[in-house]
Amino acid sequence: MSHDTEKQVGEAKLGALGSFLDRQLSPERIRIWRIVFFLVLLVIALLNLLITNHHPHFGWDKYPFFWVAFGLILGVVMIFLVKKIIQPLIKRPEDYYHDL
């Protein structure tokens, strides 16, 4: 089987979206996608300054970027909890399902 035929068979198995995503795995494209992702996050955070359609319900949510910082801090806390507390509780030995 030639290289072109293998490529066509691979693309047929992946579909259009899978082929597109497979082409995005080069290091320079990953770097570009990372930059785009952080730029989108920055734009959303800056829109938080311009669009204020709610009244603060408690003291701290009146400050700009409060919800951005709140989400970041809570995300880090959740990662810590899952990694240090929950994972040891649900972890199984490597050959746990070996007999099935």
Contact map, one row per residue, 1 for C-alpha under 8 A:
1110110000000000000000000000000000000000000000000000000000000000000000000000000000000000000000000000
1111110000000000000000000000000000000000000000000000000000000000000000000000000000000000000000000000
1111111000000000000000000000000000000000000000000000000000000000000000000000000000000000000000000000
0111111100000000000000000000000000000000000000000000000000000000000000000000000000000000000000000000
1111111110000000000000000000000000000000000000000000000000000000000000000000000000000000000000000000
1111111111000000000000000000000000000000000000000000000000000000000000000000000000000000000000000000
0011111111100000000000000000000000000000000000000000000000000000000000000000000000000000000000000000
0001111111110000000000000000000000000000000000000000000000000000000000000000000000000000000000000000
0000111111111000000000000000000000000000000000000000000000000000000000000000000000000000000000000000
0000011111111100000000000000000000000000000000000000000000000000000000000000000000000000000000000000
0000001111111111011000000000000000000000000000000000000000000000000000000000000000000000000000000000
0000000111111111000000000000000000000000000000000000000000000000000000000000000000000000000000000000
0000000011111110000000000000000000000000000000000000000000000000000000000000000000000000000000000000
0000000001111111111000000000000000000000000000000000000000000000000000000000000000000000000000000000
0000000000111111111000000000000000000000000000000000000000000000000000000000000000000000000000000000
0000000000110111111100000000000000000000000000000000000000000000000000000000000000000000000000000000
0000000000000111111110000000000000000000000000000000000000000000000000000000000000000000000000000000
0000000000100111111111000000000000000000000000000000000000000000000000000000000000000000000000000000
0000000000100111111111100000000000000000000000000000000000000000000000000000000000000000000000000000
0000000000000001111111110000000000000000000000000000000000000000000000000000000000000000000000000000
0000000000000000111111111000000000000000000000000000000000000000000000000000000000000000000000000000
0000000000000000011111111000000000000000000000000000000000000000000000000000000000000000000000000000
0000000000000000001111111100000000000000000000000000000000000000000000000000000000000000000000000000
0000000000000000000111111100110000000000000000000000000000000000000000000000000000000000000000000000
0000000000000000000011111110110000000000000000000000000000000000000000000000000000000000000000000000
0000000000000000000000111111110000000000000000000000000000000000000000000000000000000000000000000000
0000000000000000000000001111111000000000000000000000000000000000000000000000000000000000000000000000
0000000000000000000000000111111100000000000000000000000000000000000000000000000000000000000000000000
0000000000000000000000011111111110000000000000000000000000000000000000000000000000000000000000000000
0000000000000000000000011111111111000000000000000000000000000000000000000000000000000000000000000000
0000000000000000000000000011111111100000000000000000000000000000000000000000000000000000000000000000
0000000000000000000000000001111111110000000000000000000000000000000000000000000000000000000000000000
0000000000000000000000000000111111111000000000000000000000000000000000000000000000000000000000000000
0000000000000000000000000000011111111100000000000000000000000000000000000000000000000000000000000000
0000000000000000000000000000001111111110000000000000000000000000000000000000000000000000000000000000
0000000000000000000000000000000111111111000000000000000000000000000000000000000000000000000000000000
0000000000000000000000000000000011111111100000000000000000000000000000000000000000000000000000000000
0000000000000000000000000000000001111111110000000000000000000000000000000000000000000000000000000000
0000000000000000000000000000000000111111111000000000000000000000000000000000000000000000000000000000
0000000000000000000000000000000000011111111100000000000000000000000000000000000000000000000000000000
0000000000000000000000000000000000001111111110000000000000000000000000000000000000000000000000000000
0000000000000000000000000000000000000111111111000000000000000000000000000000000000000000000000000000
0000000000000000000000000000000000000011111111100000000000000000000000000000000000000000000000000000
0000000000000000000000000000000000000001111111110000000000000000000000000000000000000000000000000000
0000000000000000000000000000000000000000111111111000000000000000100100000000000000000000000000000000
0000000000000000000000000000000000000000011111111100000000000000000000000000000000000000000000000000
0000000000000000000000000000000000000000001111111110000000000000000000000000000000000000000000000000
0000000000000000000000000000000000000000000111111111000000000001100000000000000000000000000000000000
0000000000000000000000000000000000000000000011111111000000000001100000000000000000000000000000000000
0000000000000000000000000000000000000000000001111111000000000000000000000000000000000000000000000000
0000000000000000000000000000000000000000000000111111100000000000000000000000000000000000000000000000
0000000000000000000000000000000000000000000000011111110000000000000000000000000000000000000000000000
0000000000000000000000000000000000000000000000000011111000000000000000000000000000000000000000000000
0000000000000000000000000000000000000000000000000001111100000000000000000000000000000000000000000000
0000000000000000000000000000000000000000000000000000111110000100000000000000000000000000000000000000
0000000000000000000000000000000000000000000000000000011111111100000000000000000000000000000000000000
0000000000000000000000000000000000000000000000000000001111101000000000000000000000000000000000000000
0000000000000000000000000000000000000000000000000000000111111100000000000000000000000000000000000000
0000000000000000000000000000000000000000000000000000000111111100000000000000000000000000000000000000
0000000000000000000000000000000000000000000000000000000101111110010000000000000000000000000000000000
0000000000000000000000000000000000000000000000000000000111111111011000000000000000000000000000000000
0000000000000000000000000000000000000000000000000000001101111111010000000000000000000000000000000000
0000000000000000000000000000000000000000000000000000000000011111110000000000000000000000000000000000
0000000000000000000000000000000000000000000000011000000000001111110000000000000000000000000000000000
0000000000000000000000000000000000000000000010011000000000000011111110000000000000000000000000000000
0000000000000000000000000000000000000000000000000000000000011111111111000000000000000000000000000000
0000000000000000000000000000000000000000000000000000000000001000111111100000000000000000000000000000
0000000000000000000000000000000000000000000010000000000000000000111111110000000000000000000000000000
0000000000000000000000000000000000000000000000000000000000000000111111111000000000000000000000000000
0000000000000000000000000000000000000000000000000000000000000000011111111100000000000000000000000000
0000000000000000000000000000000000000000000000000000000000000000001111111110000000000000000000000000
0000000000000000000000000000000000000000000000000000000000000000000111111111000000000000000000000000
0000000000000000000000000000000000000000000000000000000000000000000011111111100000000000000000000000
0000000000000000000000000000000000000000000000000000000000000000000001111111110000000000000000000000
0000000000000000000000000000000000000000000000000000000000000000000000111111111000000000000000000000
0000000000000000000000000000000000000000000000000000000000000000000000011111111100000000000000000000
0000000000000000000000000000000000000000000000000000000000000000000000001111111110000000000000000000
0000000000000000000000000000000000000000000000000000000000000000000000000111111111000000000000000000
0000000000000000000000000000000000000000000000000000000000000000000000000011111111100000000000000000
0000000000000000000000000000000000000000000000000000000000000000000000000001111111111000000000000000
0000000000000000000000000000000000000000000000000000000000000000000000000000111111111100000000000000
0000000000000000000000000000000000000000000000000000000000000000000000000000011111111110000000000000
0000000000000000000000000000000000000000000000000000000000000000000000000000001111111111000000000000
0000000000000000000000000000000000000000000000000000000000000000000000000000000111111111000000000000
0000000000000000000000000000000000000000000000000000000000000000000000000000000111111111100000000000
0000000000000000000000000000000000000000000000000000000000000000000000000000000011111111110000000000
0000000000000000000000000000000000000000000000000000000000000000000000000000000001111111111000000000
0000000000000000000000000000000000000000000000000000000000000000000000000000000000111111111000000000
0000000000000000000000000000000000000000000000000000000000000000000000000000000000001111111000000000
0000000000000000000000000000000000000000000000000000000000000000000000000000000000000111111100000000
0000000000000000000000000000000000000000000000000000000000000000000000000000000000000011111110000000
0000000000000000000000000000000000000000000000000000000000000000000000000000000000000000011111010000
0000000000000000000000000000000000000000000000000000000000000000000000000000000000000000001111110000
0000000000000000000000000000000000000000000000000000000000000000000000000000000000000000000111111000
0000000000000000000000000000000000000000000000000000000000000000000000000000000000000000000011111100
0000000000000000000000000000000000000000000000000000000000000000000000000000000000000000000111111110
0000000000000000000000000000000000000000000000000000000000000000000000000000000000000000000001111111
0000000000000000000000000000000000000000000000000000000000000000000000000000000000000000000000111111
0000000000000000000000000000000000000000000000000000000000000000000000000000000000000000000000011111
0000000000000000000000000000000000000000000000000000000000000000000000000000000000000000000000001111
